[in-house]
Amino acid sequence: MRDPLTDGAALEALAERLAAGDRRALARAITLVESTRPDHRRAARRLLDSLPPRETPSLRVGLTGTPGVGKSSFTEAMGTRLTARGQRIAVLAVDPSSARSGGSILGDKTRMDLLSRDPMAFIRPSPSSAGLGGVGLRTRETIPLVEAWGADVVLVETVGVGQSETMVAEMTDVFLLLLAPGGGDELQGVKRGIMEMADIILVNKADGDMLAQATRTRADYAGALRLLRHRPGDPEGYPRALAVSSATGDGLDGAWAAVEKLAAARRASGAWEARRREQAEAWFSRAVESGLARRMAGDPRLAALRGELAAEVGAGGLGPEVAADRLLAALFGEAGTG
């Protein structure tokens, strides 16, 4: 029986339904893209190649922060504001994975109940085991699908502060770091690399008894950001720190205005297009590396050789670089070095 996900006519119909704003078609297309079956991967590439370019590009926003800072609450509060303005929003939320099943264990759809029922929003939780650094391996390919569906804003929410931030920065236009109110010691606990990547730092929970502390924390980060190098193409005052409350909504409109101002400035300066070109090149390199890894894992001979070489390296009988050269030489049918 022919798989409907790989049938040419079915793929064409799926692309048409997707472009018409069909949510079921979008979910089906993402399922196809996330599949690891070789025939599904080929079909996914055909589907992605068939998508027409958008006349007006979406705004891709990355969001990260330590667990418990309120990322889902912030996303729901901000998302419902955007949909109320007539904008479609897609949330690609990467959850921590169950070590046993590999599945998502937090369930962003459950934690964003209001937004998940909004017809102008689409939420797709994915287990982080699907990719490196807490970002789903196929998240980058999912973005053009939600854009074809009509998303004006694509929000990529990561598991938390860690190595995933670099990957998110390589697929988004504006990068947000969400933090909780804290004292001076809190500033020392945030990695400088994440600070340098963040375009806007948002201190959440700026309400009630936490308002004064959140205000002080925002000032601390604002001072730290002034020490960082100004990015070419960005307006004055960026990167910047703001205080917001997902619970009361205070500061959210100002935060989004700051996002839009930065995006508009980057478009006007040409930094937007340059950034997207660099991102495409970076993901091309990642795709090549991923493809090589799949080729080696799928070849029994190479898989066995890799195991043997790894054992030699572990025993100290072979250097890692020499072993890698031998494995790559076997992959390309060349004489090994060393």
C-alpha positions in Angstrom: 0.0 0.0 0.0 1.4 3.4 -1.0 2.2 5.7 1.9 0.1 8.9 1.4 2.9 11.0 3.0 5.2 10.1 0.1 2.8 10.2 -2.8 3.5 13.0 -5.3 -0.1 14.1 -5.7 -0.8 13.9 -2.0 2.3 16.1 -1.3 1.0 18.7 -3.8 -2.4 18.7 -2.2 -0.7 19.0 1.3 1.2 22.0 0.1 -1.9 23.7 -1.2 -3.8 23.0 2.0 -0.9 24.3 4.0 -0.8 27.6 2.0 -4.6 27.9 2.5 -4.0 28.0 6.3 -5.2 24.5 7.1 -4.0 23.7 10.7 -4.3 19.9 10.1 -2.2 20.1 7.0 0.4 22.0 9.0 0.5 19.4 11.7 0.8 16.6 9.1 3.6 18.5 7.3 5.6 18.9 10.5 5.1 15.2 11.3 6.6 14.4 7.9 9.5 16.7 8.4 10.2 15.3 11.9 10.2 11.7 10.6 13.5 9.9 10.4 12.4 7.4 7.7 14.4 7.8 4.5 11.4 7.9 2.3 9.8 10.5 4.6 13.0 12.6 4.5 12.9 12.6 0.7 9.2 13.5 0.7 9.9 16.3 3.3 12.6 17.8 1.1 10.2 17.8 -1.9 7.5 19.4 0.2 9.9 22.1 1.5 11.2 22.8 -2.1 7.6 23.3 -3.3 6.7 26.0 -0.8 6.4 29.4 -2.4 8.5 32.3 -0.9 6.6 34.7 1.4 6.0 38.2 0.1 6.4 39.6 3.6 8.9 37.6 5.8 7.8 36.5 9.2 9.5 37.7 12.3 11.5 34.9 13.9 12.1 35.3 17.6 14.2 33.1 19.9 13.3 32.9 23.6 15.4 31.3 26.3 15.7 31.4 30.1 16.4 29.3 33.1 13.7 26.7 34.0 11.0 28.2 36.2 11.5 31.8 34.9 8.0 31.7 33.3 8.8 31.2 29.6 5.5 29.5 28.8 3.5 32.2 30.8 5.4 34.9 28.9 4.8 33.2 25.6 1.0 32.8 26.2 0.6 36.4 27.5 2.6 37.8 24.6 1.0 35.5 22.0 -2.6 36.3 23.0 -1.7 40.0 22.6 -0.4 39.4 19.1 -3.3 37.3 18.0 -5.7 40.0 19.3 -3.9 42.4 16.9 -4.7 40.1 14.0 -1.3 38.4 13.8 -0.8 34.7 13.4 1.8 33.2 15.7 3.5 29.9 15.7 5.3 28.6 18.8 7.9 25.9 18.4 8.6 24.9 22.0 11.3 22.3 22.7 10.6 20.4 25.9 13.0 18.4 28.0 12.8 14.7 27.0 12.0 11.7 29.0 15.1 9.6 29.3 13.0 6.4 29.1 10.6 7.2 26.2 12.4 10.1 24.5 9.0 12.0 24.6 8.2 15.4 25.8 7.6 15.6 29.5 6.5 19.1 30.2 3.8 19.6 27.6 3.7 23.3 26.5 0.3 22.9 25.1 -1.0 22.1 28.6 0.9 25.0 30.1 -0.4 27.4 27.4 -4.0 26.4 27.4 -5.5 29.7 26.3 -3.1 30.2 23.4 -3.4 26.6 22.3 -7.1 27.1 21.7 -6.6 30.3 19.8 -7.3 29.8 16.0 -4.7 32.4 15.2 -2.0 30.4 17.0 -0.2 27.1 16.5 1.9 25.4 19.2 4.2 22.5 18.4 6.0 21.0 21.4 8.9 18.7 20.5 11.2 16.6 22.7 14.7 17.9 22.9 16.1 14.4 22.3 15.3 15.1 18.6 18.3 17.2 18.2 21.5 18.7 19.6 21.7 21.2 22.4 18.0 21.0 23.3 16.7 22.3 20.0 14.7 19.8 17.9 16.8 18.6 14.9 14.0 19.6 12.5 13.0 22.9 14.1 14.9 24.8 11.3 12.9 22.9 8.7 9.6 23.5 10.5 10.0 27.3 10.3 9.2 27.5 6.6 6.2 25.3 7.1 4.6 27.5 9.7 5.5 30.5 7.6 3.7 28.9 4.6 0.7 28.4 6.9 0.7 32.1 7.4 2.5 32.7 10.7 3.5 36.4 11.1 5.6 35.6 14.2 7.5 32.4 14.8 8.7 32.0 18.4 11.3 29.3 19.1 11.3 28.6 22.8 14.2 26.5 24.2 14.6 24.2 27.1 16.7 26.6 29.1 20.1 28.3 29.3 22.7 26.1 27.7 24.4 25.2 24.4 21.0 25.4 22.5 21.2 29.2 22.5 23.7 29.2 19.6 21.5 27.1 17.5 18.4 29.2 18.2 20.4 32.4 17.3 21.2 30.7 14.0 17.5 30.4 13.1 15.9 33.6 14.5 16.0 37.3 13.8 15.7 38.6 17.4 16.9 36.8 20.5 15.3 37.3 23.9 16.7 36.2 27.3 14.0 35.9 30.0 15.3 36.1 33.6 13.7 36.2 37.1 14.4 39.0 39.6 17.6 38.4 41.6 20.3 40.1 43.5 23.8 41.1 42.4 25.0 37.5 42.6 22.4 36.6 39.9 24.4 38.7 37.4 27.4 36.5 38.0 25.5 33.4 37.3 24.6 34.2 33.7 27.1 33.2 31.1 28.8 36.0 29.3 28.2 34.2 26.0 24.4 34.2 26.5 24.5 37.9 27.4 26.4 38.7 24.2 23.8 36.8 22.1 20.8 38.4 23.7 19.3 41.3 21.9 16.8 42.1 24.7 16.9 40.9 28.3 13.4 40.7 29.9 13.2 40.5 33.7 10.0 38.7 34.3 7.7 38.7 37.4 7.9 42.4 37.8 4.8 42.7 39.9 3.6 42.6 43.5 6.3 42.0 46.1 8.8 41.3 43.4 8.4 44.6 41.6 11.2 46.5 43.5 13.6 43.6 43.1 12.8 43.2 39.4 13.4 46.9 38.9 16.8 46.6 40.5 17.7 43.5 38.5 16.7 45.2 35.3 19.0 48.1 36.2 21.9 45.7 37.0 21.6 44.1 33.6 21.2 47.4 31.8 24.5 48.4 33.2 26.2 45.2 32.2 24.8 45.4 28.7 26.4 48.9 28.2 29.8 47.2 28.5 29.1 45.0 25.5 30.0 46.0 22.0 27.2 47.7 20.0 26.1 45.6 17.1 26.4 47.2 13.6 22.9 48.0 12.2 21.2 48.1 15.6 19.7 51.4 16.9 21.0 53.1 20.0 20.1 51.5 23.3 20.5 47.9 22.1 21.0 45.4 23.5 18.7 46.5 26.3 17.0 45.2 29.5 13.4 45.7 30.3 11.1 44.6 33.2 7.9 42.7 32.4 5.1 40.8 34.1 3.5 37.9 32.4 0.8 37.8 35.2 -0.4 41.4 34.9 0.7 42.2 31.4 2.8 45.2 32.5 5.6 46.0 30.2 4.6 43.5 27.5 3.6 46.1 25.0 6.8 48.0 25.5 8.8 44.8 25.2 7.2 43.9 21.8 7.7 47.5 20.6 11.4 47.1 21.4 11.4 43.8 19.4 9.7 45.5 16.4 12.0 48.6 16.6 15.1 46.4 16.5 13.7 44.3 13.6 12.8 47.4 11.6 16.3 48.9 12.1 18.0 45.7 11.0 15.8 45.5 7.8 16.6 49.1 7.0 20.3 48.7 7.5 20.6 45.4 5.5 21.7 43.5 8.6 18.5 41.4 8.5 19.3 40.0 5.0 22.9 39.5 5.9 21.9 37.7 9.1 19.6 35.3 7.3 22.3 34.6 4.6 24.7 33.7 7.4 22.1 31.5 9.1 21.4 29.6 5.9 25.1 29.0 5.4 25.5 27.8 9.0 22.6 25.4 8.7 24.0 24.1 5.4 27.2 23.2 7.2 25.1 21.5 10.0 23.1 19.6 7.4 26.4 18.3 5.8 27.7 17.2 9.1 24.4 15.5 10.0 24.3 13.8 6.7 27.8 12.4 7.1 26.9 11.1 10.5 23.8 9.4 9.2 25.7 7.8 6.3 28.3 6.3 8.7 25.6 5.1 11.2 23.6 3.5 8.4 26.5 1.5 7.0 27.2 -1.6 9.0 30.8 -1.8 7.9 31.5 1.8 8.9 29.6 1.5 12.1 31.7 -1.5 13.0 34.9 0.3 12.0 33.9 3.3 14.1 33.4 1.1 17.1 36.8 -0.5 16.7 38.5 2.9 16.3 36.7 4.3 19.3 38.0 1.4 21.4 41.5 2.0 20.2 41.3 5.7 21.0 39.9 4.9 24.4 42.7 2.4 25.1 45.2 5.1 24.2 46.6 3.1 21.2 45.4 5.7 18.6 45.0 9.4 18.5 41.5 10.9 18.0 42.5 12.8 14.9 44.2 9.8 13.2 41.2 7.6 14.0 38.9 10.2 12.5 41.0 10.4 9.4 40.8 6.6 9.0 37.1 6.6 9.4 36.5 9.4 6.9 38.9 7.7 4.5 36.8 4.5 4.7 33.7 6.6 4.1 35.1 8.1 0.9 37.0 5.0 -0.2 40.4 6.6 0.2 43.6 5.4 1.7 43.8 6.4 5.4 46.5 8.6 6.9 48.6 8.0 9.9 
